Amino acid sequence: MELTVNGENTDYDGEATLAGLVASMDADPERVATMLNDEIVKQEGRAAAALSEGDRVEILSFAGGG
């Protein structure tokens, strides 16, 4: 399916949930924030957040610094 991930068109053939997309990106699910079609999705809701053709997803990683 075609998704827009972080502003870029992406073909995605994995598990059709937000949790599956995060896992496919090798992102630490505890260290990212996610949005699906402009709605914040908390970590505990990602497995139930179904992806559909044309969805817009933002995945933001956080890094510590000093």
C-alpha positions in Angstrom: 0.0 0.0 0.0 1.1 3.6 -0.6 1.6 5.7 2.5 3.1 9.1 3.2 5.7 8.5 6.0 7.5 11.6 7.4 6.4 13.5 4.3 7.7 11.0 1.7 5.6 8.6 -0.4 6.4 5.0 0.7 5.3 1.6 -0.6 4.7 -0.6 2.4 3.8 -4.3 2.3 4.2 -5.3 6.0 1.7 -5.7 8.8 -1.0 -3.1 8.2 -0.8 -1.5 11.6 1.1 1.4 12.9 3.0 -1.0 15.3 4.0 -3.1 12.2 5.3 0.0 10.4 7.3 1.2 13.4 8.8 -2.3 13.7 9.7 -2.4 10.0 11.7 0.8 10.4 13.9 -0.7 13.2 12.8 2.1 15.5 12.6 1.6 19.2 8.9 1.7 19.9 9.5 3.2 23.3 11.5 6.1 21.9 9.3 7.3 19.1 6.2 9.4 18.9 3.6 8.6 16.2 0.8 10.3 14.4 -1.6 8.8 12.0 -3.6 11.2 9.8 -2.8 14.1 12.1 -3.9 12.2 15.2 -1.4 11.3 18.0 -1.3 7.6 18.6 0.2 6.5 21.9 2.4 3.4 22.0 -0.3 1.2 23.5 -2.7 2.1 20.6 -0.3 1.3 17.7 -1.2 -2.3 17.4 -4.9 -1.4 16.9 -4.2 1.5 14.6 -4.9 0.0 11.2 -3.2 1.5 8.1 -5.0 2.1 4.9 -3.9 3.2 1.4 -3.0 6.9 1.4 -2.6 7.3 5.1 -0.2 10.0 6.4 2.1 8.8 9.1 4.7 10.7 11.2 7.3 8.9 13.2 9.5 11.1 15.4 12.6 9.7 17.1 14.0 11.3 20.2 17.7 11.4 21.1 19.3 12.5 24.3 22.1 14.9 24.4 24.0 17.0 26.8 
